């Protein structure tokens, strides 16, 4: 696969997500009230998280099966098939280095691809030919993990998960929150963008660098 196609598809999805977020900001209360607004925001965050996880999974697999970077560099295949890559990722999730080739076809066994720390470990274990580019691309955008914390806190609402989100406050121009999703409205001080908009931009940068 030519990785610039993968990047282009991912960026189109990010653009659509960002447009919806801008529309939401234009009509929603600040912070979003309980009820329909929070339900809509939670569904949007879940979709955003899935888009990110699918991109992370796809680029590791396509890199492992052989691909062409956006700059024209050819990266040869290092694994036979997608199930072989899935097997390595599954074993890496369990902290077990596979001692022999294997396959996995049960997707729920795979790790959380969008978790940046886990993603870096998987890239190291799978070791595609463009691993240095992937490690550099994903290793320089650690704030993307804030999306995981917010999404998980909203899905598993309790004092501890909310506290993990509140702990991010010093990084943003923030206001007190009563729900994890309210953190999406915090302002990233350098760009002046909302936390959500800033993370979408980080994802664009990561994708561009990973697919180069």
Secondary structure, DSSP 8 states (H G I E B T S, - for coil): -BHHHHHHHHHHHHHHHHHHHHHHHHHS-SS--TTHHHHHHHHHHHHHHHHHHHHHHHHHHHHHH-EE-TTS-EE---SS-HHHHHHHHHHHHTT---SS------GGGS--TT-HHHHHHHHHHH--TTHHHHHHHHHT-GGGHHHHHHHHHHHT-SHHHHHHHHTTGGGSB----SSGGGGGGSB-TTT--BHHHHHHHHHHHHHHHHT-
